[in-house]
Structures are given as structure tokens and as C-alpha cells.
Amino acid sequence: MASGLKALWALSVVLLVSNWQHWTYGKATPQVPCYFVFGDSLFDNGNNNYLTTPVKVNYLPYGVDFPSGATGRCSNGLNIADTIAEQLGFDSFITDFGVGGVTNFLDGVNYGSSGAGILDETGYLSRDLFTMNIQLYNHKMVVSRIAKQLGGEDVAKKYLSKCIYVSDMGHNDYLNNYFLDTYNSSKIYTPDEYAQHLIKTYKTQLEELYSTGARKIAVFGLIRVGCMPSNKQKNPNELDGSLCAYKLNNDVKIFNSQLQTMLGELNEKHKDAVFTYINSYEIDSDSTNAGFKYTRESCCQVLESGAVPCQSLSVPCANRSEYVYWDGAHFTEAKAWAFGKRAFKRLFPEDAHPYDISELVKLNDNDVNSVNLAQL
């Protein structure tokens, strides 16, 4: 009991000091003490710049609308993770993990890595990447530093339990593994079997994240990969009425369905945590794209038909706010904002379950423990 009160008192001091620092420097106080990001190129904020890999975009025209230029984000400006951070009330960008030298980790860390996947073998042709397993390893390093700075593991876990965690993984396990002839995954597994393989691995990884103290976890499903300009161009004979490669979309829908079931199982097992599903496939739909003029074309000039990266130093479209896609696969800042707003505060009930991110923020310990699991 005494140790618990001591940890609670220490946490109160930490939060008070954190708030005081924001007040002192005239900054808004975030809705949560920290925000941790796991993911792929939709969330990467520059981690691949530190790695020996060709999968990096630290050159113009990437970052043409970002305050500090090309940072490694696969966008003309902000990405989805950035928009969520801003909606959470953070007035500066969440730091990237880099090569582990991060020091301002109490606000959170972005571990995202372009090309990375749930499986370690995904993207191995691209050499160094921070796979989901490596991102979790990096997070454990940061958690140990937080414990040391806050004065112990107990107070650190209480602090971390109040943070928001987002994970956006699985796209590359399809795009840079299952859908490629250079891998034999599609010869070994049916689409359903492959999704099961991914979900089994992902479940273990999310359990590992829980063990580090994470209690408010938003897990993003997969977007409509068949609608990416690069995949449209590579699969011209498989386009449906919405001009998307329907076979690719059908495969990721299987993954998304199994992911929802798996998250329900985690909620049933861990009643002191909430794993919420962000329905990226639904959010990445015509209802979100309604305000855009160009929904299936790249804003920047890619290297060749079917390619993803922008050509270095090429001149992008001037009307970027009218485009859904920045390059052959990634969103413009305008689409990232449209997407991020629906993930943060759902527009339709099916956008998130059981909570959107804004609702996840407001949950206290008692709310988490009393979630009606029958509805999950």
C-alpha cells in the first residue's frame, strides 16, 4: 500500500512538473502526457534516414510544405501520425527514435519505419528497416530510460498507462511481401491463411506492447491498397467500378476482419486496457475523398508507371490540397488531415470500435476496467 501511494505521489509530481513546463513556455497542455507511434511509411517521421536502406525520402519534393523541408515523411507535409499528435494537443512534433540517441522521450517517440512490417522477413530486400519487433525493442529501451528518469518502474508504468499508443502495421506484409513474386508467401499461403499468420504474430507483438505499460492502444486496420496509383497502374486488368485493384483490396479486407476479432480477444483478456480498432479501410473511402478533385492520381512525378517514390527535385502539382495521393502510395497532407480527423473523432459509428482516439483519451482507470466487453 505504501509503495503504491509513493508511486502515485511521484506520478502526480511528474505530471505537475510537465504541465508547469508547458505553462511556463506558453504552450498548451496536451490531453495526454505522451504519445507513442508504431508503424510503416504512413507514420514514419524520418527514422529511415538513419538506416542503410534505399527506402528513404529525405529529398525534395518531399516535405515541400513541411516547416523544415524534407524530413523523411512520405508526404508533402504532415502525415497521419502528425495530425493525431496535433489533435492531442502537442505543440511540437513527436521525436523520431533515430538510432537511439533520443533524449526528449517523455512526450513520446515515433518508431515508424517505411517498408517495415509485422513479419521480420517483410522488406528484407530493402536491407535495414525497423520491423515491428525492432520497434518494440526500441520502445523497451525508451521505457527503461523513462523509469530511470521518473525514479522507478512503478511510477513509469502509471505514467505510461495514461499515454496514447497507435500502431499502423501490415501494409508492407502485403505490398512488399505477399503481392511480390520475389517472395514465396503467396505460394505457401492462401489469403485467409496468410492473414491468420500475420494476426497470430501481431497479437504476440501487441501483448508485448501491453507488457511495457501500454493501456490505451489504437490499432489501425489497412487502407485500400488497391486504390493506390502505383497498384492501379500495375494491375490495369483488375480494376473495379471504383477504379481500384479489387483483388488486392479483398486480401487486406480479410486481414482487417481477423484483426477486429483479435483485438476483441485482447480486450477480453486484459480488462485493465483498451485495444481499439481504427477502421482505416472505411475511413479511406469516397466519403473522406469527397472533397478532393483528384482521387486516383499522384501529385508528384514518380520515376515510372507503377512506381511509388517521387522523382528527386521534380516539380509537384501546385494544387496539392486537391489530391488524395502525394506519390504512388502515400497521402498528401490534406488527405492525412481528413483521415486523421476521422480516426481521432469518428464521423460514422463504423470508423472506430469500441472507441475513437478522442474517447480513448478521456478514459480513466475506472472506465478502462469497466468497459462493457459484451459490446466488443
C-alpha positions as CSV (number, residue, x, y, z in Angstrom):
1,M,0.0,0.0,0.0
2,A,2.8,2.4,1.0
3,S,4.7,1.7,-2.2
4,G,1.5,2.3,-4.2
5,L,0.9,5.7,-2.6
6,K,4.5,6.6,-3.1
7,A,4.3,5.8,-6.8
8,L,1.0,7.8,-7.1
9,W,2.6,10.8,-5.3
10,A,5.6,10.6,-7.6
11,L,3.4,10.4,-10.7
12,S,1.4,13.5,-9.5
13,V,4.7,15.4,-9.2
14,V,5.8,14.3,-12.7
15,L,2.5,15.4,-14.3
16,L,2.5,18.7,-12.3
17,V,6.1,19.5,-13.5
18,S,5.1,18.5,-17.1
19,N,2.2,20.9,-17.0
20,W,4.2,23.6,-15.4
21,Q,6.8,23.4,-18.2
22,H,4.0,23.9,-20.8
23,W,2.5,26.8,-18.8
24,T,6.0,28.4,-18.3
25,Y,6.8,28.4,-22.0
26,G,3.3,29.5,-23.0
27,K,2.4,26.1,-24.5
28,A,-0.9,24.3,-24.5
29,T,-1.1,21.3,-22.2
30,P,-1.6,18.1,-24.2
31,Q,-4.6,15.9,-23.4
32,V,-2.3,13.0,-22.5
33,P,1.3,13.1,-21.1
34,C,2.8,11.1,-24.1
35,Y,2.1,9.6,-27.4
36,F,3.9,6.6,-28.9
37,V,3.8,5.7,-32.6
38,F,4.5,2.3,-34.2
39,G,4.1,1.9,-37.9
40,D,5.2,2.0,-41.5
41,S,5.6,4.7,-44.2
42,L,2.2,6.2,-43.4
43,F,3.5,7.1,-39.9
44,D,7.3,7.3,-40.3
45,N,8.7,10.7,-39.5
46,G,12.3,10.2,-40.5
47,N,13.6,7.1,-38.8
48,N,14.8,5.5,-42.1
49,N,17.1,8.5,-42.6
50,Y,19.4,6.8,-40.1
51,L,19.3,3.4,-41.7
52,T,21.2,1.7,-44.5
53,T,18.3,1.4,-46.9
54,P,17.1,2.8,-50.2
55,V,13.7,3.3,-48.6
56,K,14.0,6.9,-47.6
57,V,12.5,10.1,-48.8
58,N,14.8,12.8,-47.4
59,Y,14.8,14.8,-50.6
60,L,12.6,17.3,-52.3
61,P,9.8,17.5,-53.4
62,Y,9.0,15.5,-50.2
63,G,8.4,18.0,-47.4
64,V,7.8,20.9,-49.8
65,D,5.0,22.1,-47.4
66,F,6.7,21.0,-44.1
67,P,8.3,23.7,-41.9
68,S,11.8,22.1,-42.1
69,G,11.6,20.7,-45.6
70,A,12.3,17.0,-46.4
71,T,12.4,15.1,-43.1
72,G,11.8,11.6,-44.3
73,R,8.0,11.8,-44.1
74,C,6.3,10.2,-47.2
75,S,4.3,13.4,-47.8
76,N,4.4,16.9,-49.0
77,G,3.8,17.9,-45.3
78,L,2.3,16.3,-42.2
79,N,1.4,12.6,-42.1
80,I,-1.4,10.9,-40.2
81,A,0.6,10.4,-37.0
82,D,1.4,14.2,-37.0
83,T,-2.3,15.2,-37.4
84,I,-3.2,13.0,-34.4
85,A,-0.4,14.5,-32.3
86,E,-1.7,18.0,-33.1
87,Q,-5.3,17.0,-32.2
88,L,-4.0,15.5,-28.9
89,G,-2.6,19.0,-28.1
90,F,1.1,18.5,-28.7
91,D,2.5,21.8,-30.0
92,S,5.7,20.3,-31.3
93,F,6.4,17.2,-33.4
94,I,6.9,13.9,-31.6
95,T,10.5,13.0,-31.9
96,D,11.8,10.1,-34.0
97,F,13.7,7.3,-32.4
98,G,16.6,7.5,-34.9
99,V,19.5,5.4,-33.7
100,G,18.5,5.6,-30.1
101,G,20.0,9.0,-29.1
102,V,16.6,10.4,-28.4
103,T,16.5,12.4,-25.1
104,N,13.2,14.2,-25.1
105,F,11.2,11.0,-24.8
106,L,8.7,11.9,-22.0
107,D,6.3,13.4,-24.6
108,G,6.5,10.1,-26.6
109,V,8.5,8.7,-29.5
110,N,7.8,7.8,-33.1
111,Y,9.3,4.4,-34.1
112,G,7.7,4.2,-37.5
113,S,9.8,2.9,-40.4
114,S,9.0,3.0,-44.1
115,G,8.9,-0.5,-45.6
116,A,8.6,-2.3,-42.3
117,G,6.1,-4.9,-41.5
118,I,4.7,-7.3,-38.9
119,L,7.0,-10.1,-40.1
120,D,10.7,-9.7,-39.8
121,E,11.2,-11.0,-43.3
122,T,9.0,-8.4,-44.9
123,G,11.1,-5.8,-46.7
124,Y,14.4,-7.7,-46.3
125,L,15.3,-6.8,-49.8
126,S,15.4,-3.2,-48.6
127,R,18.2,-4.0,-46.1
128,D,17.9,-2.2,-42.8
129,L,14.4,-1.5,-41.5
130,F,12.8,-1.1,-38.1
131,T,10.3,-4.0,-38.2
132,M,7.6,-4.2,-35.6
133,N,9.7,-6.4,-33.5
134,I,12.6,-4.0,-33.6
135,Q,10.3,-1.1,-32.9
136,L,9.1,-2.9,-29.8
137,Y,12.7,-3.5,-28.8
138,N,13.5,0.2,-29.3
139,H,10.4,1.1,-27.2
140,K,11.6,-1.1,-24.3
141,M,14.9,0.9,-24.3
142,V,12.9,4.1,-24.1
143,V,10.7,2.7,-21.3
144,S,13.7,1.8,-19.3
145,R,15.0,5.4,-19.7
146,I,11.6,6.8,-18.6
147,A,11.7,4.5,-15.5
148,K,15.2,5.8,-14.7
149,Q,14.2,9.4,-15.1
150,L,11.0,9.1,-13.1
151,G,12.5,7.2,-10.3
152,G,11.3,3.6,-10.8
153,E,9.3,1.1,-12.8
154,D,6.1,1.5,-10.8
155,V,5.8,5.3,-11.4
156,A,6.8,4.8,-15.0
157,K,4.1,2.3,-15.7
158,K,1.5,4.5,-14.1
159,Y,2.7,7.4,-16.3
160,L,2.8,5.2,-19.4
161,S,-0.7,3.9,-18.7
162,K,-2.1,7.4,-19.3
163,C,-0.5,7.8,-22.8
164,I,-1.9,7.1,-26.2
165,Y,-0.3,4.4,-28.4
166,V,-1.0,4.0,-32.1
167,S,0.0,1.1,-34.3
168,D,-0.3,1.0,-38.1
169,M,1.2,-2.2,-39.4
170,G,0.6,-4.8,-42.1
171,H,0.6,-2.8,-45.3
172,N,4.1,-3.9,-46.3
173,D,3.4,-7.5,-45.4
174,Y,1.2,-7.4,-48.4
175,L,2.7,-4.8,-50.7
176,N,6.3,-5.8,-50.1
177,N,5.9,-9.5,-49.4
178,Y,2.6,-11.3,-50.3
179,F,2.0,-9.4,-53.5
180,L,5.6,-9.7,-54.8
181,D,6.9,-12.5,-57.0
182,T,10.3,-12.3,-55.2
183,Y,8.6,-13.8,-52.1
184,N,7.0,-17.2,-52.0
185,S,4.4,-16.2,-49.4
186,S,1.5,-16.3,-51.9
187,K,2.6,-19.8,-53.0
188,I,2.7,-21.1,-49.4
189,Y,-0.5,-19.4,-48.0
190,T,-4.0,-18.8,-49.2
191,P,-5.1,-15.2,-48.5
192,D,-7.0,-16.4,-45.4
193,E,-4.0,-18.4,-44.2
194,Y,-1.6,-15.5,-44.7
195,A,-3.9,-13.2,-42.7
196,Q,-4.0,-15.7,-39.9
197,H,-0.2,-15.9,-39.9
198,L,0.1,-12.1,-39.7
199,I,-2.6,-11.8,-37.0
200,K,-1.0,-14.5,-34.8
201,T,2.3,-12.7,-35.0
202,Y,0.7,-9.3,-34.5
203,K,-1.2,-10.5,-31.4
204,T,2.1,-11.6,-29.7
205,Q,3.6,-8.1,-30.5
206,L,0.6,-6.2,-29.1
207,E,0.8,-8.4,-26.0
208,E,4.4,-7.3,-25.7
209,L,3.4,-3.7,-26.0
210,Y,0.9,-4.2,-23.2
211,S,3.6,-5.7,-21.0
212,T,5.6,-2.4,-21.2
213,G,2.7,-0.5,-19.6
214,A,0.6,0.5,-22.6
215,R,-3.1,0.6,-21.7
216,K,-4.7,2.8,-24.4
217,I,-3.9,1.4,-27.7
218,A,-5.4,2.4,-31.1
219,V,-4.7,-0.2,-33.8
220,F,-5.2,0.9,-37.3
221,G,-6.5,-1.5,-39.9
222,L,-5.2,-1.5,-43.5
223,I,-6.2,1.1,-46.1
224,R,-7.5,0.4,-49.6
225,V,-4.1,-0.6,-51.1
226,G,-5.7,-1.5,-54.4
227,C,-6.6,2.2,-54.9
228,M,-3.0,3.4,-54.7
229,P,-1.9,4.9,-58.0
230,S,1.1,2.5,-58.2
231,N,-1.1,-0.6,-57.7
232,K,-3.7,0.7,-60.2
233,Q,-1.0,1.0,-62.8
234,K,0.5,-2.4,-62.1
235,N,-2.9,-4.1,-62.2
236,P,-4.8,-2.4,-65.1
237,N,-6.9,-5.6,-65.8
238,E,-8.2,-6.0,-62.3
239,L,-9.8,-2.6,-61.7
240,D,-13.4,-2.5,-60.3
241,G,-16.0,0.2,-60.7
242,S,-14.2,2.5,-58.3
243,L,-11.0,2.1,-60.4
244,C,-9.2,0.1,-57.7
245,A,-7.4,-3.3,-57.9
246,Y,-10.1,-5.3,-56.3
247,K,-8.1,-8.5,-55.6
248,L,-5.6,-6.5,-53.5
249,N,-8.3,-4.8,-51.6
250,N,-10.1,-8.2,-51.0
251,D,-6.9,-9.6,-49.4
252,V,-6.4,-6.8,-46.9
253,K,-10.1,-6.9,-46.0
254,I,-9.5,-10.5,-44.8
255,F,-6.7,-9.2,-42.6
256,N,-8.9,-6.3,-41.2
257,S,-11.7,-8.7,-40.3
258,Q,-9.4,-11.0,-38.4
259,L,-7.7,-8.0,-36.7
260,Q,-11.0,-6.9,-35.3
261,T,-11.6,-10.4,-33.8
262,M,-8.1,-10.5,-32.4
263,L,-8.5,-7.1,-30.7
264,G,-11.7,-8.3,-29.1
265,E,-9.8,-11.3,-27.6
266,L,-7.1,-8.9,-26.2
267,N,-9.8,-6.8,-24.6
268,E,-11.4,-9.9,-23.1
269,K,-8.0,-11.0,-21.7
270,H,-6.7,-7.6,-20.5
271,K,-9.5,-5.9,-18.7
272,D,-7.2,-3.1,-17.5
273,A,-6.5,-2.0,-21.0
274,V,-8.4,-1.0,-24.2
275,F,-7.3,-2.0,-27.7
276,T,-9.5,-0.1,-30.1
277,Y,-9.8,-0.6,-33.8
278,I,-9.5,2.2,-36.2
279,N,-11.3,1.3,-39.4
280,S,-8.8,2.6,-41.9
281,Y,-10.4,0.8,-44.8
282,E,-13.7,2.6,-44.2
283,I,-12.1,5.9,-43.5
284,D,-10.1,5.6,-46.7
285,S,-13.3,5.8,-48.7
286,D,-15.2,8.0,-51.0
287,S,-16.9,9.8,-48.1
288,T,-13.4,11.0,-47.0
289,N,-12.3,11.7,-50.5
290,A,-15.4,13.6,-51.5
291,G,-13.7,17.0,-51.0
292,F,-10.8,16.1,-53.4
293,K,-10.7,16.6,-57.1
294,Y,-8.0,14.0,-57.9
295,T,-8.5,10.7,-56.0
296,R,-6.5,8.2,-58.0
297,E,-3.5,10.2,-59.3
298,S,-0.2,11.1,-57.8
299,C,0.6,14.8,-57.2
300,C,4.3,14.4,-57.7
301,Q,6.1,12.9,-60.7
302,V,7.1,9.3,-60.0
303,L,10.0,7.6,-61.6
304,E,8.0,5.4,-63.9
305,S,4.5,3.9,-64.2
306,G,3.7,1.7,-61.2
307,A,6.5,3.3,-59.1
308,V,5.9,4.8,-55.6
309,P,8.6,7.4,-54.9
310,C,8.6,11.0,-56.3
311,Q,11.4,11.8,-58.7
312,S,14.1,13.7,-56.9
313,L,13.8,17.5,-57.3
314,S,10.8,17.2,-59.6
315,V,8.1,19.9,-59.5
316,P,4.9,18.6,-57.9
317,C,1.4,19.7,-58.6
318,A,0.5,23.2,-57.4
319,N,-2.9,22.4,-56.1
320,R,-1.8,19.8,-53.5
321,S,-4.9,20.2,-51.4
322,E,-7.0,18.8,-54.2
323,Y,-5.1,15.5,-54.4
324,V,-5.6,12.4,-52.2
325,Y,-2.2,10.9,-53.1
326,W,1.1,12.6,-52.9
327,D,3.2,9.9,-54.6
328,G,2.4,6.4,-55.8
329,A,1.2,5.1,-52.5
330,H,1.1,7.8,-49.8
331,F,-1.3,10.6,-48.9
332,T,-1.0,14.3,-49.2
333,E,-1.1,16.4,-46.0
334,A,-4.7,17.3,-46.9
335,K,-5.8,13.7,-47.1
336,A,-3.7,12.9,-43.9
337,W,-5.8,15.6,-42.1
338,A,-9.1,14.3,-43.5
339,F,-8.1,10.8,-42.4
340,G,-6.7,11.8,-39.0
341,K,-9.7,13.8,-38.1
342,R,-12.0,10.7,-38.6
343,A,-9.6,8.5,-36.7
344,F,-9.5,11.0,-33.8
345,K,-13.2,11.7,-33.8
346,R,-15.3,9.3,-35.8
347,L,-17.6,10.6,-38.5
348,F,-19.6,7.4,-38.6
349,P,-20.0,4.7,-35.9
350,E,-18.1,2.2,-38.0
351,D,-15.0,4.4,-38.2
352,A,-13.7,3.1,-34.8
353,H,-14.7,0.4,-32.3
354,P,-15.2,0.5,-29.4
355,Y,-13.7,4.0,-29.1
356,D,-12.2,6.6,-31.4
357,I,-9.0,8.2,-30.2
358,S,-10.7,11.2,-28.6
359,E,-12.8,8.9,-26.5
360,L,-9.8,6.7,-25.7
361,V,-8.1,9.8,-24.3
362,K,-10.9,10.5,-21.8
363,L,-10.9,7.0,-20.3
364,N,-9.6,6.9,-16.7
365,D,-8.5,3.8,-14.9
366,N,-12.1,3.0,-13.7
367,D,-13.5,3.5,-17.2
368,V,-10.9,1.1,-18.7
369,N,-11.8,-1.6,-16.1
370,S,-15.5,-1.2,-16.6
371,V,-15.6,-1.5,-20.4
372,N,-18.6,-3.5,-21.5
373,L,-16.8,-6.3,-23.1
374,A,-20.0,-7.8,-24.4
375,Q,-20.1,-5.0,-26.9
376,L,-16.5,-5.6,-28.2
